[in-house]
Amino acid sequence: MPLLPTISTFFIVLSALLVAIGWRLIIKGKAKAHKRTMICAAISALLFFIIYVSRTAFIGNTSFGGPDSIKIYYTVFLIFHIFLATVGAIFGVVTITLALKRKITIHRRIGPITSIIWFFSAITGVMVYLLLYIIYDGGQTTSMIKAILGS
């Protein structure tokens, strides 16, 4: 198992689990515990993002190493995951900002939507990880810096 992708995947799964716990806490009326848990979920997501961006910049992205016959399906799935992750991150920042600004009415409306998007983003992220590193051997890895500098 590759270390950095495994660690970053761990943090995104942890983030989704913390969101689920936070959702349950607010249903039970435990607002302070909900807030702490959701902040931990956001920190976990941020750690994922920092590891992912650092790895992408300095080590690179790993191409799909599975059979060519399913590469197009993987690519479509990856695009779907990237879309979900981007939308989920934007919704996450907005949802957290609303909560911290005490705009609770709108926070309550978009919080569940944000959570559902985040759950699907985490699930599809794990599937991408499994397809790239566990089910198939990863393809070539090229760092963004090397690609830009032509090294």
Secondary structure, DSSP 8 states (H G I E B T S, - for coil): --HHHHHHHHHHHHHHHHHHHHHHHHHTT-HHHHHHHHHHHHHHHHHHHHHHHHHHHHT-EE---S-HHHHHHHHHHHHHHHHHHHHHHHHHHHHHHHHHTT-HHHHHHHHHHHHHHHHHHHHHHHHHHIIIIISS----EE-HHHHHHT-
